[in-house]
Structures are given as C-alpha cells and as structure tokens.
Amino acid sequence: MKIYILIFLISTITLAQNNEQPYEYMEEKLVKLALENYPKIKALEHNTEAAIANFKLTRLSWSEQIIGQFNINEATINPSSTQGESNFYPRYLFGLRLTLGNFIRIPLQSKMAKEQVKTSLSEYDMQVQFIKNETKRRYSMYVSKYENFKLRAQALADMQTIYKISTTKFEKGDIKYDEFSKIKSDFLQMQETKNIAEAEYRISKYNVEEMVGVALETID
C-alpha cells in the first residue's frame, strides 16, 4: 500500500511540474495579446503621443519670437555703386521680439505641457499594470472553472451509468422504489451542478476573451 501511495504522489508532482510551463506560457501570451488589443490602452497611447507632440511645440514657441529680415537697398542690389561711401547698409536684420506676456506665458505653457506628458505616461503605465493583473486574474479563474467543469462532467457521466443500471434493475423489480428514487434524485442534482459549472466556465472564458480580443480557440 505504501508503494502505491508513493507512486501516486510522484505521479502527481510530475504532472504538476509538466502543467506549470504551459500555464505560464499561455498566461504570458494572453497578457501580450491584451496589451496589443485592449481598446483603452490604444487610446492612452494616442493621448501620450499627442501630449509629447504638444510639449515639443511649446518648447519651439521661443523661436517664434526671433525675427529676421533681408534688407534690399542700393548696396545689396549694386554693391559697386556704393564703394567708397561711408553709409552702412546692413544686408541682414535680426531681432528678438519678446513681450512681458510671452515672457510669462511661454514658460508656463511649457511647464503645463511637460506635466501633461508625465500624467499621460503615468496613466499609461497604470493601465498597462491593470491589464497585466486583470488578464492573469481572469485566466486563473478560467483555468479553475474549466477544471471544475471537467470534474462535474465526469462525475455526471459516471452517475449517468449508475442511473441507467438502476433504471433497468427497478424495471425488473430488483431494487425498491426508495433506492431508485434516491439514485434518480442524485443524478438530477449532479446534472444541475454540471450545468452550473459549465455556465461558470463559459463566462470565465468570455471574460478572458474580452481582455485579449480574440477567441481562445484561435490562440496557438
């Protein structure tokens, strides 16, 4: 007896080790799909890109205050005609136009845009973490519900065999009504339990598919 128990324990441990890798592999794949397909993460990606672009624009606002001109005059049109004269004719004119309002507004806009980038990145990171955790939680629930459904389905199949045998015996008068009624009641109860387990399994499956955006059957 001890030898059989030892063999059973070894078999159980080996089975658990073999199932660990597929579970982690599937979990990782589901998380990747969720990050690629979950609608809200895409919206946050666009918001972050827009915030970064806006921040870059505000940093360029200072360049709008720099002005330049090309001075067209006799010296630029016909330089030889003004040789020897003391008049100064600048070809290029540069200047900086900075009002008090711009001096205050531009740094504030740049700071606000920078903070918006930080906020967008923070919201994106939070959403990524939520998706990872929620996908793992739903997948764990799905595996649990699926295993429970398989157990209930197998138990019902076994009970159905007993119920059929009992029905034949009852019709032949080999067992009493009370015994047959008890077996029938147990069979119907197990059928109801199996149906509930199947419904919970299907709901958990839909919950995972809601996160990843594809049917689980299509995932390799």
GIJO-V310921 format. One record per backbone hydrogen bond with DSSP energy under -0.5 kcal/mol. CO is the residue of the C=O (numbers start at 1). NH is the residue of the N-H. Records with the same first field share a line. If there is no record, write none. Layout:
CO->NH, NH
This chain:
1->5
2->6
3->7
4->8
5->9
6->10
7->11
8->12
9->13
10->14
11->15
12->16
13->17
14->18
15->19
16->20
17->21
18->22
19->23
20->24
21->25
22->26
23->27
24->28
25->29
26->30
27->31
28->32
29->33
30->34
31->35
32->36
33->37
34->38
38->41, 42
39->43
40->44
41->45
42->46
43->47
44->48
45->49
46->50
47->51
48->52
49->53
50->54
51->55
52->56
53->57
54->58
55->59
56->60
57->60
58->61
59->62
60->63, 64
61->64
62->65
63->66
65->67, 97
67->95
69->71, 93
70->72
71->73
73->76, 77
74->78
78->81
79->82
80->83
82->85
87->89
88->90
91->71
93->69
95->67, 97
96->98
99->103
100->104
101->105
102->106
104->108
105->109
106->110
107->111
108->112
109->113
110->114
111->115
112->116
113->117
114->118
115->119
116->120
117->121
118->122
119->123
120->124
121->125
122->126
123->127
124->128
125->129
126->130
127->131
128->132
129->133
130->134
131->135
132->136
133->137
134->138
135->139
136->140
137->141
138->142
139->143
140->144
141->145
142->146
143->147
144->148
145->149
146->150
147->151
148->152
149->153
150->154
151->155
152->156
153->157
154->158
155->159
156->160
157->161
158->162
159->163
160->164
161->165
162->166
163->167
164->168
165->169
166->170
167->171
168->172
169->173, 174, 175
170->173
176->180
177->181
178->182
179->183
180->184
181->185
182->186
183->187
184->188
185->189
186->190
187->191
188->192
189->193
190->194
191->195
192->196
193->197
194->198
195->199
196->200
197->201
198->202
199->203
200->204
201->205
202->206
203->207
204->208
205->209
206->210
207->211
208->211, 212
209->213
215->218
216->219
